[in-house]
Amino acid sequence: MAYERGEAYIDKDYWDKKGRLAIMLPHSCDEWVIGTQEDAKQLITDLEKLIKEFPVEPTLEDKE
């Protein structure tokens, strides 16, 4: 399984241990297979896009 455009996403239902939202990637069981050089470039492009779109959300601490 190689990375395909748009597979990385912001999971608004997942909070890390510090109460922050997370960007998620699909993965195989034992290792992450990104794929070819072009697949890696697409992953970088998608991650940069998600970083720019990352919502300003309260942390879990703010919600308490």
mmCIF file of the N, C-alpha and C atoms, coordinates in Angstrom:
data_MODEL
# 
_entry.id   MODEL 
# 
loop_
_atom_site.group_PDB 
_atom_site.id 
_atom_site.type_symbol 
_atom_site.label_atom_id 
_atom_site.label_alt_id 
_atom_site.label_comp_id 
_atom_site.label_asym_id 
_atom_site.label_entity_id 
_atom_site.label_seq_id 
_atom_site.pdbx_PDB_ins_code 
_atom_site.Cartn_x 
_atom_site.Cartn_y 
_atom_site.Cartn_z 
_atom_site.occupancy 
_atom_site.B_iso_or_equiv 
_atom_site.pdbx_formal_charge 
_atom_site.auth_seq_id 
_atom_site.auth_comp_id 
_atom_site.auth_asym_id 
_atom_site.auth_atom_id 
_atom_site.pdbx_PDB_model_num 
ATOM 1   N N  . MET A 1 1  ? 0.839   -1.175 0.000  1.00 0.00 ? 1  MET A N  1 
ATOM 2   C CA . MET A 1 1  ? 0.000   0.000  0.000  1.00 0.00 ? 1  MET A CA 1 
ATOM 3   C C  . MET A 1 1  ? 0.883   1.236  0.000  1.00 0.00 ? 1  MET A C  1 
ATOM 4   N N  . ALA A 1 2  ? 0.826   2.023  -1.038 1.00 0.00 ? 2  ALA A N  1 
ATOM 5   C CA . ALA A 1 2  ? 1.563   3.281  -1.115 1.00 0.00 ? 2  ALA A CA 1 
ATOM 6   C C  . ALA A 1 2  ? 0.615   4.418  -0.756 1.00 0.00 ? 2  ALA A C  1 
ATOM 7   N N  . TYR A 1 3  ? 1.187   5.517  -0.290 1.00 0.00 ? 3  TYR A N  1 
ATOM 8   C CA . TYR A 1 3  ? 0.381   6.687  0.049  1.00 0.00 ? 3  TYR A CA 1 
ATOM 9   C C  . TYR A 1 3  ? -0.304  7.220  -1.198 1.00 0.00 ? 3  TYR A C  1 
ATOM 10  N N  . GLU A 1 4  ? -1.566  7.608  -1.042 1.00 0.00 ? 4  GLU A N  1 
ATOM 11  C CA . GLU A 1 4  ? -2.311  8.232  -2.128 1.00 0.00 ? 4  GLU A CA 1 
ATOM 12  C C  . GLU A 1 4  ? -2.809  9.588  -1.676 1.00 0.00 ? 4  GLU A C  1 
ATOM 13  N N  . ARG A 1 5  ? -2.906  10.492 -2.601 1.00 0.00 ? 5  ARG A N  1 
ATOM 14  C CA . ARG A 1 5  ? -3.326  11.866 -2.320 1.00 0.00 ? 5  ARG A CA 1 
ATOM 15  C C  . ARG A 1 5  ? -4.576  11.893 -1.443 1.00 0.00 ? 5  ARG A C  1 
ATOM 16  N N  . GLY A 1 6  ? -4.527  12.721 -0.423 1.00 0.00 ? 6  GLY A N  1 
ATOM 17  C CA . GLY A 1 6  ? -5.685  12.938 0.424  1.00 0.00 ? 6  GLY A CA 1 
ATOM 18  C C  . GLY A 1 6  ? -5.883  11.945 1.558  1.00 0.00 ? 6  GLY A C  1 
ATOM 19  N N  . GLU A 1 7  ? -5.004  10.955 1.695  1.00 0.00 ? 7  GLU A N  1 
ATOM 20  C CA . GLU A 1 7  ? -5.187  9.962  2.752  1.00 0.00 ? 7  GLU A CA 1 
ATOM 21  C C  . GLU A 1 7  ? -4.844  10.504 4.136  1.00 0.00 ? 7  GLU A C  1 
ATOM 22  N N  . ALA A 1 8  ? -3.979  11.490 4.218  1.00 0.00 ? 8  ALA A N  1 
ATOM 23  C CA . ALA A 1 8  ? -3.697  12.118 5.512  1.00 0.00 ? 8  ALA A CA 1 
ATOM 24  C C  . ALA A 1 8  ? -4.885  13.016 5.848  1.00 0.00 ? 8  ALA A C  1 
ATOM 25  N N  . TYR A 1 9  ? -5.227  13.068 7.126  1.00 0.00 ? 9  TYR A N  1 
ATOM 26  C CA . TYR A 1 9  ? -6.382  13.871 7.514  1.00 0.00 ? 9  TYR A CA 1 
ATOM 27  C C  . TYR A 1 9  ? -6.276  14.309 8.973  1.00 0.00 ? 9  TYR A C  1 
ATOM 28  N N  . ILE A 1 10 ? -7.042  15.332 9.317  1.00 0.00 ? 10 ILE A N  1 
ATOM 29  C CA . ILE A 1 10 ? -7.133  15.798 10.698 1.00 0.00 ? 10 ILE A CA 1 
ATOM 30  C C  . ILE A 1 10 ? -8.285  15.039 11.339 1.00 0.00 ? 10 ILE A C  1 
ATOM 31  N N  . ASP A 1 11 ? -7.998  14.343 12.425 1.00 0.00 ? 11 ASP A N  1 
ATOM 32  C CA . ASP A 1 11 ? -9.019  13.566 13.115 1.00 0.00 ? 11 ASP A CA 1 
ATOM 33  C C  . ASP A 1 11 ? -9.526  14.382 14.298 1.00 0.00 ? 11 ASP A C  1 
ATOM 34  N N  . LYS A 1 12 ? -10.704 14.971 14.140 1.00 0.00 ? 12 LYS A N  1 
ATOM 35  C CA . LYS A 1 12 ? -11.247 15.835 15.189 1.00 0.00 ? 12 LYS A CA 1 
ATOM 36  C C  . LYS A 1 12 ? -11.782 15.035 16.375 1.00 0.00 ? 12 LYS A C  1 
ATOM 37  N N  . ASP A 1 13 ? -11.793 13.715 16.273 1.00 0.00 ? 13 ASP A N  1 
ATOM 38  C CA . ASP A 1 13 ? -12.236 12.874 17.383 1.00 0.00 ? 13 ASP A CA 1 
ATOM 39  C C  . ASP A 1 13 ? -11.061 12.302 18.179 1.00 0.00 ? 13 ASP A C  1 
ATOM 40  N N  . TYR A 1 14 ? -9.835  12.539 17.722 1.00 0.00 ? 14 TYR A N  1 
ATOM 41  C CA . TYR A 1 14 ? -8.652  12.006 18.400 1.00 0.00 ? 14 TYR A CA 1 
ATOM 42  C C  . TYR A 1 14 ? -7.902  13.137 19.085 1.00 0.00 ? 14 TYR A C  1 
ATOM 43  N N  . TRP A 1 15 ? -7.577  12.921 20.339 1.00 0.00 ? 15 TRP A N  1 
ATOM 44  C CA . TRP A 1 15 ? -6.796  13.893 21.097 1.00 0.00 ? 15 TRP A CA 1 
ATOM 45  C C  . TRP A 1 15 ? -5.551  13.193 21.613 1.00 0.00 ? 15 TRP A C  1 
ATOM 46  N N  . ASP A 1 16 ? -4.394  13.815 21.463 1.00 0.00 ? 16 ASP A N  1 
ATOM 47  C CA . ASP A 1 16 ? -3.172  13.190 21.974 1.00 0.00 ? 16 ASP A CA 1 
ATOM 48  C C  . ASP A 1 16 ? -3.106  13.340 23.493 1.00 0.00 ? 16 ASP A C  1 
ATOM 49  N N  . LYS A 1 17 ? -2.046  12.847 24.097 1.00 0.00 ? 17 LYS A N  1 
ATOM 50  C CA . LYS A 1 17 ? -1.919  12.852 25.555 1.00 0.00 ? 17 LYS A CA 1 
ATOM 51  C C  . LYS A 1 17 ? -1.872  14.257 26.144 1.00 0.00 ? 17 LYS A C  1 
ATOM 52  N N  . LYS A 1 18 ? -1.527  15.250 25.326 1.00 0.00 ? 18 LYS A N  1 
ATOM 53  C CA . LYS A 1 18 ? -1.476  16.635 25.792 1.00 0.00 ? 18 LYS A CA 1 
ATOM 54  C C  . LYS A 1 18 ? -2.749  17.391 25.431 1.00 0.00 ? 18 LYS A C  1 
ATOM 55  N N  . GLY A 1 19 ? -3.751  16.675 24.934 1.00 0.00 ? 19 GLY A N  1 
ATOM 56  C CA . GLY A 1 19 ? -5.022  17.297 24.614 1.00 0.00 ? 19 GLY A CA 1 
ATOM 57  C C  . GLY A 1 19 ? -5.037  18.097 23.342 1.00 0.00 ? 19 GLY A C  1 
ATOM 58  N N  . ARG A 1 20 ? -4.256  17.665 22.342 1.00 0.00 ? 20 ARG A N  1 
ATOM 59  C CA . ARG A 1 20 ? -4.200  18.362 21.060 1.00 0.00 ? 20 ARG A CA 1 
ATOM 60  C C  . ARG A 1 20 ? -4.756  17.470 19.959 1.00 0.00 ? 20 ARG A C  1 
ATOM 61  N N  . LEU A 1 21 ? -5.360  18.098 18.947 1.00 0.00 ? 21 LEU A N  1 
ATOM 62  C CA . LEU A 1 21 ? -5.827  17.347 17.782 1.00 0.00 ? 21 LEU A CA 1 
ATOM 63  C C  . LEU A 1 21 ? -4.636  16.754 17.037 1.00 0.00 ? 21 LEU A C  1 
ATOM 64  N N  . ALA A 1 22 ? -4.899  15.737 16.234 1.00 0.00 ? 22 ALA A N  1 
ATOM 65  C CA . ALA A 1 22 ? -3.807  15.049 15.552 1.00 0.00 ? 22 ALA A CA 1 
ATOM 66  C C  . ALA A 1 22 ? -4.080  14.911 14.055 1.00 0.00 ? 22 ALA A C  1 
ATOM 67  N N  . ILE A 1 23 ? -2.995  14.925 13.288 1.00 0.00 ? 23 ILE A N  1 
ATOM 68  C CA . ILE A 1 23 ? -3.043  14.588 11.869 1.00 0.00 ? 23 ILE A CA 1 
ATOM 69  C C  . ILE A 1 23 ? -2.776  13.096 11.770 1.00 0.00 ? 23 ILE A C  1 
ATOM 70  N N  . MET A 1 24 ? -3.618  12.396 11.042 1.00 0.00 ? 24 MET A N  1 
ATOM 71  C CA . MET A 1 24 ? -3.537  10.944 10.952 1.00 0.00 ? 24 MET A CA 1 
ATOM 72  C C  . MET A 1 24 ? -3.085  10.504 9.558  1.00 0.00 ? 24 MET A C  1 
ATOM 73  N N  . LEU A 1 25 ? -2.394  9.368  9.518  1.00 0.00 ? 25 LEU A N  1 
ATOM 74  C CA . LEU A 1 25 ? -1.977  8.742  8.269  1.00 0.00 ? 25 LEU A CA 1 
ATOM 75  C C  . LEU A 1 25 ? -2.390  7.273  8.293  1.00 0.00 ? 25 LEU A C  1 
ATOM 76  N N  . PRO A 1 26 ? -2.762  6.724  7.136  1.00 0.00 ? 26 PRO A N  1 
ATOM 77  C CA . PRO A 1 26 ? -3.014  5.287  7.081  1.00 0.00 ? 26 PRO A CA 1 
ATOM 78  C C  . PRO A 1 26 ? -1.685  4.550  7.236  1.00 0.00 ? 26 PRO A C  1 
ATOM 79  N N  . HIS A 1 27 ? -1.731  3.310  7.682  1.00 0.00 ? 27 HIS A N  1 
ATOM 80  C CA . HIS A 1 27 ? -0.491  2.546  7.807  1.00 0.00 ? 27 HIS A CA 1 
ATOM 81  C C  . HIS A 1 27 ? -0.768  1.056  7.677  1.00 0.00 ? 27 HIS A C  1 
ATOM 82  N N  . SER A 1 28 ? 0.264   0.325  7.353  1.00 0.00 ? 28 SER A N  1 
ATOM 83  C CA . SER A 1 28 ? 0.162   -1.127 7.342  1.00 0.00 ? 28 SER A CA 1 
ATOM 84  C C  . SER A 1 28 ? 0.593   -1.620 8.722  1.00 0.00 ? 28 SER A C  1 
ATOM 85  N N  . CYS A 1 29 ? 0.498   -2.884 8.961  1.00 0.00 ? 29 CYS A N  1 
ATOM 86  C CA . CYS A 1 29 ? 0.716   -3.430 10.302 1.00 0.00 ? 29 CYS A CA 1 
ATOM 87  C C  . CYS A 1 29 ? 2.115   -3.188 10.864 1.00 0.00 ? 29 CYS A C  1 
ATOM 88  N N  . ASP A 1 30 ? 3.155   -3.541 10.144 1.00 0.00 ? 30 ASP A N  1 
ATOM 89  C CA . ASP A 1 30 ? 4.497   -3.521 10.706 1.00 0.00 ? 30 ASP A CA 1 
ATOM 90  C C  . ASP A 1 30 ? 5.313   -2.289 10.359 1.00 0.00 ? 30 ASP A C  1 
ATOM 91  N N  . GLU A 1 31 ? 5.008   -1.652 9.272  1.00 0.00 ? 31 GLU A N  1 
ATOM 92  C CA . GLU A 1 31 ? 5.781   -0.485 8.855  1.00 0.00 ? 31 GLU A CA 1 
ATOM 93  C C  . GLU A 1 31 ? 4.933   0.394  7.960  1.00 0.00 ? 31 GLU A C  1 
ATOM 94  N N  . TRP A 1 32 ? 5.312   1.639  7.869  1.00 0.00 ? 32 TRP A N  1 
ATOM 95  C CA . TRP A 1 32 ? 4.605   2.570  7.003  1.00 0.00 ? 32 TRP A CA 1 
ATOM 96  C C  . TRP A 1 32 ? 5.263   2.542  5.637  1.00 0.00 ? 32 TRP A C  1 
ATOM 97  N N  . VAL A 1 33 ? 4.518   2.206  4.623  1.00 0.00 ? 33 VAL A N  1 
ATOM 98  C CA . VAL A 1 33 ? 5.030   2.202  3.258  1.00 0.00 ? 33 VAL A CA 1 
ATOM 99  C C  . VAL A 1 33 ? 4.516   3.467  2.587  1.00 0.00 ? 33 VAL A C  1 
ATOM 100 N N  . ILE A 1 34 ? 5.414   4.405  2.325  1.00 0.00 ? 34 ILE A N  1 
ATOM 101 C CA . ILE A 1 34 ? 5.014   5.641  1.670  1.00 0.00 ? 34 ILE A CA 1 
ATOM 102 C C  . ILE A 1 34 ? 4.921   5.417  0.167  1.00 0.00 ? 34 ILE A C  1 
ATOM 103 N N  . GLY A 1 35 ? 5.834   4.680  -0.388 1.00 0.00 ? 35 GLY A N  1 
ATOM 104 C CA . GLY A 1 35 ? 5.799   4.389  -1.819 1.00 0.00 ? 35 GLY A CA 1 
ATOM 105 C C  . GLY A 1 35 ? 6.967   5.032  -2.535 1.00 0.00 ? 35 GLY A C  1 
ATOM 106 N N  . THR A 1 36 ? 6.711   5.464  -3.756 1.00 0.00 ? 36 THR A N  1 
ATOM 107 C CA . THR A 1 36 ? 7.749   6.031  -4.611 1.00 0.00 ? 36 THR A CA 1 
ATOM 108 C C  . THR A 1 36 ? 8.112   7.451  -4.188 1.00 0.00 ? 36 THR A C  1 
ATOM 109 N N  . GLN A 1 37 ? 9.080   8.010  -4.864 1.00 0.00 ? 37 GLN A N  1 
ATOM 110 C CA . GLN A 1 37 ? 9.472   9.392  -4.614 1.00 0.00 ? 37 GLN A CA 1 
ATOM 111 C C  . GLN A 1 37 ? 8.283   10.324 -4.847 1.00 0.00 ? 37 GLN A C  1 
ATOM 112 N N  . GLU A 1 38 ? 7.509   10.070 -5.870 1.00 0.00 ? 38 GLU A N  1 
ATOM 113 C CA . GLU A 1 38 ? 6.328   10.892 -6.150 1.00 0.00 ? 38 GLU A CA 1 
ATOM 114 C C  . GLU A 1 38 ? 5.289   10.747 -5.042 1.00 0.00 ? 38 GLU A C  1 
ATOM 115 N N  . ASP A 1 39 ? 5.108   9.533  -4.523 1.00 0.00 ? 39 ASP A N  1 
ATOM 116 C CA . ASP A 1 39 ? 4.184   9.326  -3.400 1.00 0.00 ? 39 ASP A CA 1 
ATOM 117 C C  . ASP A 1 39 ? 4.647   10.126 -2.183 1.00 0.00 ? 39 ASP A C  1 
ATOM 118 N N  . ALA A 1 40 ? 5.951   10.136 -1.920 1.00 0.00 ? 40 ALA A N  1 
ATOM 119 C CA . ALA A 1 40 ? 6.502   10.885 -0.789 1.00 0.00 ? 40 ALA A CA 1 
ATOM 120 C C  . ALA A 1 40 ? 6.275   12.385 -0.978 1.00 0.00 ? 40 ALA A C  1 
ATOM 121 N N  . LYS A 1 41 ? 6.459   12.873 -2.188 1.00 0.00 ? 41 LYS A N  1 
ATOM 122 C CA . LYS A 1 41 ? 6.218   14.288 -2.469 1.00 0.00 ? 41 LYS A CA 1 
ATOM 123 C C  . LYS A 1 41 ? 4.745   14.634 -2.249 1.00 0.00 ? 41 LYS A C  1 
ATOM 124 N N  . GLN A 1 42 ? 3.851   13.738 -2.647 1.00 0.00 ? 42 GLN A N  1 
ATOM 125 C CA . GLN A 1 42 ? 2.424   13.978 -2.456 1.00 0.00 ? 42 GLN A CA 1 
ATOM 126 C C  . GLN A 1 42 ? 2.082   14.004 -0.975 1.00 0.00 ? 42 GLN A C  1 
ATOM 127 N N  . LEU A 1 43 ? 2.683   13.116 -0.207 1.00 0.00 ? 43 LEU A N  1 
ATOM 128 C CA . LEU A 1 43 ? 2.469   13.109 1.240  1.00 0.00 ? 43 LEU A CA 1 
ATOM 129 C C  . LEU A 1 43 ? 2.906   14.442 1.850  1.00 0.00 ? 43 LEU A C  1 
ATOM 130 N N  . ILE A 1 44 ? 4.062   14.928 1.453  1.00 0.00 ? 44 ILE A N  1 
ATOM 131 C CA . ILE A 1 44 ? 4.558   16.213 1.960  1.00 0.00 ? 44 ILE A CA 1 
ATOM 132 C C  . ILE A 1 44 ? 3.591   17.336 1.593  1.00 0.00 ? 44 ILE A C  1 
ATOM 133 N N  . THR A 1 45 ? 3.130   17.347 0.361  1.00 0.00 ? 45 THR A N  1 
ATOM 134 C CA . THR A 1 45 ? 2.173   18.354 -0.090 1.00 0.00 ? 45 THR A CA 1 
ATOM 135 C C  . THR A 1 45 ? 0.900   18.301 0.742  1.00 0.00 ? 45 THR A C  1 
ATOM 136 N N  . ASP A 1 46 ? 0.373   17.098 0.952  1.00 0.00 ? 46 ASP A N  1 
ATOM 137 C CA . ASP A 1 46 ? -0.851  16.953 1.737  1.00 0.00 ? 46 ASP A CA 1 
ATOM 138 C C  . ASP A 1 46 ? -0.640  17.374 3.188  1.00 0.00 ? 46 ASP A C  1 
ATOM 139 N N  . LEU A 1 47 ? 0.503   17.027 3.774  1.00 0.00 ? 47 LEU A N  1 
ATOM 140 C CA . LEU A 1 47 ? 0.776   17.417 5.159  1.00 0.00 ? 47 LEU A CA 1 
ATOM 141 C C  . LEU A 1 47 ? 0.902   18.926 5.290  1.00 0.00 ? 47 LEU A C  1 
ATOM 142 N N  . GLU A 1 48 ? 1.577   19.568 4.341  1.00 0.00 ? 48 GLU A N  1 
ATOM 143 C CA . GLU A 1 48 ? 1.693   21.026 4.374  1.00 0.00 ? 48 GLU A CA 1 
ATOM 144 C C  . GLU A 1 48 ? 0.318   21.683 4.279  1.00 0.00 ? 48 GLU A C  1 
ATOM 145 N N  . LYS A 1 49 ? -0.550  21.131 3.444  1.00 0.00 ? 49 LYS A N  1 
ATOM 146 C CA . LYS A 1 49 ? -1.911  21.646 3.310  1.00 0.00 ? 49 LYS A CA 1 
ATOM 147 C C  . LYS A 1 49 ? -2.672  21.485 4.624  1.00 0.00 ? 49 LYS A C  1 
ATOM 148 N N  . LEU A 1 50 ? -2.574  20.321 5.258  1.00 0.00 ? 50 LEU A N  1 
ATOM 149 C CA . LEU A 1 50 ? -3.274  20.094 6.520  1.00 0.00 ? 50 LEU A CA 1 
ATOM 150 C C  . LEU A 1 50 ? -2.760  21.002 7.629  1.00 0.00 ? 50 LEU A C  1 
ATOM 151 N N  . ILE A 1 51 ? -1.468  21.244 7.657  1.00 0.00 ? 51 ILE A N  1 
ATOM 152 C CA . ILE A 1 51 ? -0.905  22.137 8.675  1.00 0.00 ? 51 ILE A CA 1 
ATOM 153 C C  . ILE A 1 51 ? -1.508  23.532 8.525  1.00 0.00 ? 51 ILE A C  1 
ATOM 154 N N  . LYS A 1 52 ? -1.660  24.001 7.297  1.00 0.00 ? 52 LYS A N  1 
ATOM 155 C CA . LYS A 1 52 ? -2.259  25.313 7.059  1.00 0.00 ? 52 LYS A CA 1 
ATOM 156 C C  . LYS A 1 52 ? -3.738  25.331 7.441  1.00 0.00 ? 52 LYS A C  1 
ATOM 157 N N  . GLU A 1 53 ? -4.427  24.187 7.274  1.00 0.00 ? 53 GLU A N  1 
ATOM 158 C CA . GLU A 1 53 ? -5.858  24.096 7.558  1.00 0.00 ? 53 GLU A CA 1 
ATOM 159 C C  . GLU A 1 53 ? -6.148  23.698 9.002  1.00 0.00 ? 53 GLU A C  1 
ATOM 160 N N  . PHE A 1 54 ? -5.122  23.397 9.776  1.00 0.00 ? 54 PHE A N  1 
ATOM 161 C CA . PHE A 1 54 ? -5.331  22.886 11.131 1.00 0.00 ? 54 PHE A CA 1 
ATOM 162 C C  . PHE A 1 54 ? -6.226  23.840 11.909 1.00 0.00 ? 54 PHE A C  1 
ATOM 163 N N  . PRO A 1 55 ? -7.325  23.336 12.439 1.00 0.00 ? 55 PRO A N  1 
ATOM 164 C CA . PRO A 1 55 ? -8.263  24.217 13.137 1.00 0.00 ? 55 PRO A CA 1 
ATOM 165 C C  . PRO A 1 55 ? -7.699  24.725 14.456 1.00 0.00 ? 55 PRO A C  1 
ATOM 166 N N  . VAL A 1 56 ? -8.127  25.903 14.814 1.00 0.00 ? 56 VAL A N  1 
ATOM 167 C CA . VAL A 1 56 ? -7.779  26.422 16.126 1.00 0.00 ? 56 VAL A CA 1 
ATOM 168 C C  . VAL A 1 56 ? -8.870  25.905 17.056 1.00 0.00 ? 56 VAL A C  1 
ATOM 169 N N  . GLU A 1 57 ? -8.548  24.855 17.750 1.00 0.00 ? 57 GLU A N  1 
ATOM 170 C CA . GLU A 1 57 ? -9.506  24.205 18.636 1.00 0.00 ? 57 GLU A CA 1 
ATOM 171 C C  . GLU A 1 57 ? -8.997  24.295 20.060 1.00 0.00 ? 57 GLU A C  1 
ATOM 172 N N  . PRO A 1 58 ? -9.895  24.336 21.021 1.00 0.00 ? 58 PRO A N  1 
ATOM 173 C CA . PRO A 1 58 ? -9.432  24.287 22.405 1.00 0.00 ? 58 PRO A CA 1 
ATOM 174 C C  . PRO A 1 58 ? -8.825  22.924 22.697 1.00 0.00 ? 58 PRO A C  1 
ATOM 175 N N  . THR A 1 59 ? -7.894  22.892 23.607 1.00 0.00 ? 59 THR A N  1 
ATOM 176 C CA . THR A 1 59 ? -7.349  21.612 24.027 1.00 0.00 ? 59 THR A CA 1 
ATOM 177 C C  . THR A 1 59 ? -8.309  20.984 25.029 1.00 0.00 ? 59 THR A C  1 
ATOM 178 N N  . LEU A 1 60 ? -8.072  19.741 25.378 1.00 0.00 ? 60 LEU A N  1 
ATOM 179 C CA . LEU A 1 60 ? -8.904  19.092 26.376 1.00 0.00 ? 60 LEU A CA 1 
ATOM 180 C C  . LEU A 1 60 ? -8.856  19.851 27.688 1.00 0.00 ? 60 LEU A C  1 
ATOM 181 N N  . GLU A 1 61 ? -7.691  20.423 28.027 1.00 0.00 ? 61 GLU A N  1 
ATOM 182 C CA . GLU A 1 61 ? -7.564  21.199 29.256 1.00 0.00 ? 61 GLU A CA 1 
ATOM 183 C C  . GLU A 1 61 ? -8.474  22.410 29.239 1.00 0.00 ? 61 GLU A C  1 
ATOM 184 N N  . ASP A 1 62 ? -8.623  23.052 28.078 1.00 0.00 ? 62 ASP A N  1 
ATOM 185 C CA . ASP A 1 62 ? -9.502  24.219 27.956 1.00 0.00 ? 62 ASP A CA 1 
ATOM 186 C C  . ASP A 1 62 ? -10.962 23.827 28.116 1.00 0.00 ? 62 ASP A C  1 
ATOM 187 N N  . LYS A 1 63 ? -11.301 22.590 27.766 1.00 0.00 ? 63 LYS A N  1 
ATOM 188 C CA . LYS A 1 63 ? -12.689 22.139 27.825 1.00 0.00 ? 63 LYS A CA 1 
ATOM 189 C C  . LYS A 1 63 ? -13.115 21.781 29.247 1.00 0.00 ? 63 LYS A C  1 
ATOM 190 N N  . GLU A 1 64 ? -12.165 21.588 30.130 1.00 0.00 ? 64 GLU A N  1 
ATOM 191 C CA . GLU A 1 64 ? -12.506 21.198 31.503 1.00 0.00 ? 64 GLU A CA 1 
ATOM 192 C C  . GLU A 1 64 ? -12.921 22.385 32.332 1.00 0.00 ? 64 GLU A C  1 
# 
